[in-house]
Amino acid sequence: MTPDLTIGVVGPHDLVERVMLMGHAAAPVPCRLVAAAYRDEQEAADKVTRLGPNVDACLFSSPAPYEIARRAGVLTMPATFVQLGGAALSAAIAQAAIDERIDPRRVSVDVLSRAEIDEAYTDLGLPSEEVHCRDEPGAVGVIAAFHERLIRQGASTGALTCVPGVAERLAAAGLPVVGIRPTSAAIRTALHTAALLGAHHRLEESQLTVVLVEVPTLREPVRRAAPRYWRDELRLSLHRLLVQEANRMNSSVWPIDDHSYLVVASRGSIAAATDGFRVLPFAAKIRDELGLAVEVGVGMGRTTHDAETHARGALGRSQGAKNSQGFAVDREGRALVPAPRMPPNAAGAAKPKGVEVLARLAAKLEGGDTVVDAESAGKMLGVTPRTARRLLRTLVDEGLAWPLPPNRTPAPGRPRQLYRLIVEKLNR
């Protein structure tokens, strides 16, 4: 059985309570509602952040908090809001007509768009030329000042507001105001929409995804013979790192051949690890830990075969391009958007990593001595001996350094491994 969906309900306390009370009966699929009530619309973004990543969809009480959260960039899940136009606005106009102080043809309205206002007035057979509109979200004080200024200038006879805080402030000032409240039908429709959005999002996030990782250093033959055990140890280190990263995403890793690996995961886990398919997965970690550049292709599909086929297509596309754009392909075979960006400092990935490392070491060499070990190289590069050892192995694989026979000493432990740097290749 599919687990219940989780929908976060964001809005003022009274409206959130109203949505919660009618929620389960209105939703088309089993769902769990989580309340995120606030006192002021400006808290909407913070409330969404506190809901966390376990929410399948967000439902806002009106367009105002939705727009605030959207502009803050915190909506990482599908979201919708309860409509306050149509029947809700018509009910507010009818209520304003009962108030002797208000002429509904000369009022000010917030949050709703001019099109929604004109449509409601047309349906009621009323003119809307003297109805003032402010659809921009803002603080309670700013919106209240908009209405108050128009009323005191005589341009408006009252305010129709979607913001409860504005209604309270204007009423306290003795100004005529009517709150626009959602109808029960609008709440049911919004809950239905939120549930469908959440269900679609969950299905999409669980979509099968295959990641192909290739290492050019292991794929291409080195220019000079290098001890095979260096390459074997590099493969083991790379496999170990990929397994560690894959475990964090609840995915699996298999080596395909001497230079490539296959990772099977869900779309949601890969999207989280790649900033929404903008950053190559695993690339930054492998570069920082092992000093290697990798080529990556991500593919999705209805079956493992389809996903792997799309991943190979994406890999070929990224190999033939000058940058990483288009490294991910959806199950229809289309490149995902937005276009991804390379991880920081990876713009020069086409340049062999070893050349950069060799140049940095050569600049620190003293007295023409070109022999180093992991400890001395680490001090020159400002890294740990362990990282320096991996970088030196990269130099060996790229033909930029030679491993010298280990020094045999009577002391216990592994003998110190020395490398001769081939600095002459920097001038070629």
Number of C-alpha atoms within 10 A of each C-alpha: 3 7 8 13 20 20 26 25 29 29 28 23 13 12 20 22 15 13 25 17 12 14 21 16 14 18 19 15 15 14 20 19 22 17 20 22 21 18 12 16 26 17 17 27 21 14 21 23 14 10 17 12 12 11 20 25 28 29 29 29 27 26 19 24 27 26 20 19 22 15 11 12 11 16 17 16 17 19 23 18 25 25 22 23 26 17 17 20 26 19 18 22 23 12 16 24 14 11 14 8 13 20 15 26 20 20 25 24 27 25 23 22 14 16 9 14 20 16 15 20 20 12 10 12 9 12 13 18 10 13 20 20 18 17 14 13 20 17 13 18 12 12 21 21 14 17 29 21 12 17 19 12 9 11 16 24 23 28 31 25 26 26 24 19 20 25 22 16 17 21 13 10 10 9 17 23 25 22 23 26 23 22 18 14 14 19 23 20 17 24 31 18 20 29 28 19 19 23 21 14 17 17 11 13 16 13 19 21 31 30 27 24 25 21 18 15 18 20 12 11 13 14 11 13 12 18 12 10 9 16 18 13 13 19 18 12 16 19 17 13 16 21 17 14 18 19 11 10 17 11 18 16 21 14 14 12 11 13 17 20 19 21 19 24 21 18 23 20 18 23 15 12 18 18 13 18 24 22 21 25 27 19 19 20 15 17 17 12 16 21 22 24 22 21 21 27 28 33 32 29 21 12 13 15 12 19 26 24 20 28 30 23 21 28 26 15 21 19 15 10 12 11 18 26 22 24 32 33 27 20 21 13 18 14 20 19 14 11 15 20 19 18 18 8 9 17 13 11 16 11 11 17 19 22 17 13 19 20 13 14 20 19 10 11 14 8 5 7 10 15 17 21 18 23 17 15 25 20 14 17 16 11 14 14 17 13 20 25 19 20 25 28 26 26 25 26 26 22 19 24 25 21 20 13 11 12 11 10 10 7 7 6 7 10 13 13 16 17 21 17 22 17 17 9 13 12 5 5
